């Protein structure tokens, strides 16, 4: 799937309802309009994760196929664009894991360890900024994305939606179909797990 001429709806709300009806009826023209309407934004999302236009295009194509097959399960509680965003994030992360040949680790192994008295063990040195921050920014960003790809799916989704895509708690809750409180709890655990994955790299880099 290469460049797609964008489609700009005159009335997004009304046209989305009509588009959804067409998609659920298997209308090929509705699917073509869906791709034209959302391709550019979803490609940008995938490209931020994969940092490769070719891989991003493939991920978006996979996302559209997955969305089309699951259209009958879209309940309309969130916007179609939000639902597509979530599918694209997952497709891009799955492709990233495949590219990097990473193995998912148990989240229990990534969480902080506590003593019987309730104190955290192996706190490790505090990360600090260095004078080489700018020159190492790309390398660190790649390392972060690789670490995110190792997280369990529910943790990857939370990190990507909240910390990478900058959705707020309410938007993330709607996108995932969970309560805002669950978003906060899962995000806290996901960040702890991500830190455990990144600690060896950060310590080696002297951060």
Secondary structure, DSSP 8 states (H G I E B T S, - for coil): ---------SSHHHHHHHHHHHHHTT-HHHHHHHHHHHHHHHHHHHHHHH--HHHHHHHHHHHHHHHHHTGGG--SSS-HHHHHHHHHHHHHHHHHHHHHT-----HHHHS-EE-TTS-EE---------TTHHHHHHHHHHHHHHHHHHS-HHHHHHHIIIIIS---HHHHHHHHTS-HHHHHHHHHHHHHHHHHHHHHHHHHHT-
